[in-house]
Amino acid sequence: MDLEVSPALTIPAAELGWRFSRSSGPGGQHVNTSESRVELFWSVTGSPAISEGQRMLLTTRLARRLVDGVVTVSASEQRSQLRNRESALGKLAAIVAAGLAPDAASRRPTRPTRGSVRRRVAAKQERSATKRQRRRPDGE
């Protein structure tokens, strides 16, 4: 089953590698028999499905997740191997989509409005006056 990351990018199923193992946690009678934990791996550096620009972008942005150019995702939340496969595919698609997403627009610094400055200063003076009222009189 091919992995559709975006309408423009689909990773062929032949490029995806699967590994299965026994999952930790609850499982009842199946706990010692079913290998429901799923590891999904995909080689970013060796994939012909992405362009050279996308490859460079992914290798820099996913540098912490890559081991020898391969990104690995594991899923063991569900008791069913099939559902864990679907979960792993979703996780990998989200990671790749986030890696290829354009940079967010940089924040343009703004100044507070004159009215908001006035209101803030007035509130500070009000608090100051309230605290001044609570003090003990100086004369005694």
C-alpha positions, -999 to +999 in steps of 0.1 A: +000+000+000+016+033-011+019+061+014+004+094+003+022+122+021+006+150+001-012+152-032+022+159-048+042+132-030+034+095-027+060+070-014+057+036-031+051+006-009+083-010-023+104+017-005+089+010+029+103-016+052+085-033+080+097-051+111+074-067+137+080-077+173+061-085+205+046-054+221+049-046+257+019-038+278-015-054+281-025-082+257-043-109+276-041-143+261-023-130+230+006-115+250+031-142+242+020-151+207+012-120+186+038-097+172+017-065+172+045-039+176+053-024+142+084-006+131+082+012+097+114+025+081+121+045+049+154+055+034+153+092+027+187+093+011+180+063-013+145+071-023+138+079-060+103+091-050+116+125-039+135+152-057+170+162-048+158+195-032+133+176-011+160+151-001+183+179+011+154+196+030+144+163+047+180+153+056+186+187+073+152+190+090+150+153+101+187+150+110+180+140+146+156+112+135+177+098+107+201+069+113+223+063+082+197+082+061+168+061+073+138+074+093+122+048+116+087+050+132+073+025+157+037+020+168+025-003+196-005+016+209-031-008+195-034-045+202-039-053+165-009-054+141-031-040+113-041-009+134-005-004+144+005-006+107-020+021+099-008+042+129+028+039+118+019+049+082+001+080+096+031+089+118+056+086+090+034+107+066+031+134+093+069+134+099+077+137+062+049+163+056+063+184+085+098+181+071+087+193+037+064+221+049+075+256+040+090+278+067+065+298+087+065+335+079+088+354+102+071+375+129+071+412+122+077+431+154+049+456+163+046+484+188+017+486+213-010+512+205-011+545+223-044+535+238-031+502+252-001+519+267-024+544+284-047+517+298-017+497+311-002+527+328-036+537+343-041+502+356-006+503+372-014+536+389-047+522+402-029+492+417-003+515+432-030+537+448-048+507+462-016+494+478-008+529+491-042+530+508-034+497+527-002+511+543+000+523+578-001+561+582+034+577+586+025+603+612+022+580+643 
